[in-house]
Amino acid sequence: MTPSEKIDELIKKINFYNEQYYQNSISEISDFDFDNLLLQLKNLEIQHPEFMRDDSPTHRVGGTVSQGFASVKHKYPMLSLGNTYNEQDLADFDERVRKIITEADIEYICELKFDGVALSMWYENGVLVKGVTRGDGVSGDDITNNVKTIRTVPLKIATKNMPVSFEVRGEGFMPLSSFEMLNKEREDIGEQLLANPRNAASGTFKMQDSGVVAKRKMDCYVYQFQSDDDTLFETHEQSLSWMVEAGFNISPTWKKCTTLQEIYDYINFWGVERHKLPLNTDGIVIKINSFAQRRELGFTSKSPRWAISYKYKAESASTPLESVSFQVGRTGNITPVANLKPVLLAGTVVKRASVHNANEIERLGLRIGDFVFVEKGGEIIPKITAVDLDKRTDATVAIVFPENCPECHTQLIRKEGEANHRCPNEKGCPPQIKGKIEHFIQRKAMNIENLGTETIETFFRKGLINNPADLYDLKFEDMISLEGFREKSVNNILAAIQKSREIPFKQVIFAIGIRFVGEGGAERLASYFKNMDAMANASLEELKQVPDFGETTAQSVYAYFQETENRAFIERLRTAGLEFKHEEQEIIIEGNALEGKTFVISGTFQHFERDDLKVKIEANGGKVLSGVSGKLNFLLAGNDAGPSKLEKAQKLNVAVISEEDFLKMI
Ligand code: IVH
């Protein structure tokens, strides 16, 4: 292969992984391998500048700017860091620094490298005015409303020596506990799982609905202070202390080091301890402490010369694949699970790894008996990263994906474009039946708390329940005759079932378990259609009008209501007395002062919550829209109203009114 062909091939590969990572939230390759590809490309471009392409990924700082948010140019570009992987690289970095800083002692601050997404946050007179993603390093997305949902990001600070205008930067992340919960929910509604907390964080911060972002309990560690005034702090350490005082969330894991040995000790210490933290970390960052020295060292085009990162190598172990089991999920998805010879990895014994689907088996080229590499890249479930081909023998056996469901023996199906094989026997396949009932009773659905997995199992085995509607036919006598059931527990169950009849309509929609309809989707369906019949009889086109509904979700809801059996199930729930109407329908008409007028609500208000304002507007004959357009009558702007909305309203000559103006109108 000629160098020019090699360059083309590397660019193609890097672009492929980049796209997968940023657009599809999948990473099939470790950071180490990815950086290695970039390095190979960089070296080739240095050797053959004549083949350097204008669109080479080496020109970019990383990331992409996504659609749908206003773009904000960073006042100071958001650069990336050079990566190192061993002690020698670090010694080289230290030597480069000492060649430039010859006159003074050098202090480093070592910090953990948090694995999330970089955020820039601007404060004016102590008030958080903007939160922006890194984007392409030059401009990012204005995600202020999403950043404001992070509880540890102060919305307002009041402290001594506060510059009028300053920026802090930090890493926004999804805590591991939130990530686990989110993936559990996704699995529950049959959605593809998110690859890791970093992708989950980047996807979450780019959501249009800040309410959903808030539910995901995002967090942020701040690691940098910036302002135009160079005289405020002499060292990074001083800026960190000030930021702590001002109420910013600074991870206390940083340390000042003056020798390379101290840095290596820090690396080794956190190499083990980092696994106990509530978030993923993938390395450490070594920064010069003195700001004067930082200015002297300056920047290259992509990264500062005063800082470098050290990446931990993902811990991996090699072990034989003994067998593969196939598990059936609530929605009928079949997941292959690799049974491994137990092996110690990052402090825990690993026996199993998920292989996701048939494509993954093929991609890895897996065979039973193969030695496989398992990695815990921070994810909770370890994954198989590759087959150790050097150790492959003739004794390995191909993995045969079953044609029939391992639980109910129905023939499996695999729809075009879907990665998963599924068991279509929704109504007769035991794990699917039990899964549906468990989904139905969960807190966010019908909230029938007194029923646990074991009770469901017992009731199912005894033939008392075969689908969620059967719960409403359960009788005292049925249960009391079962072993281990006393009068009190039976009465509690009956009381909880009775109480579930008052559960709001949106939770009923979530509970019935339509594929791809999560809590948020159910809520939007409820407020769009207002009642069960309107939703059940909606056309596909109408379903596509539900906010944030794509083709797949609309199709799934439509298909659900086309099935006679599902209709019968819904009728049984109706007979049982479940809530089939959306409460908002019961708006008490107060007047018609706002008849025919449209409003967009933005910001926070003194007298009303946003939802209450919506009710008030509708009660007076008005309508609430979500986006500013030329047709809009009023932008009702509270504190911290979205600047992009205000700007657009002004441009389009839409009246901007305050809460007081609004109250006068009604
Ligand atoms: S300092 C010039 N400190 O790593 C960049 N970055 O590759 C100076 N990161 O985009 C950044 N933890 O998102 C710094 N303690 C830390 C960090 C950290 C994570 C991320 C950050 C940045 C990337 C640089």
Boltz pocket constraint, residues with backbone or C-beta under 6 A from the ligand:
constraints:
  - pocket:
      binder: B
      contacts: [[A, 78], [A, 79], [A, 80], [A, 81], [A, 111], [A, 112], [A, 113], [A, 114], [A, 115], [A, 116], [A, 117], [A, 118], [A, 119], [A, 134], [A, 170], [A, 171], [A, 223], [A, 224], [A, 285], [A, 302], [A, 303], [A, 304], [A, 307], [A, 309]]
      max_distance: 6.0
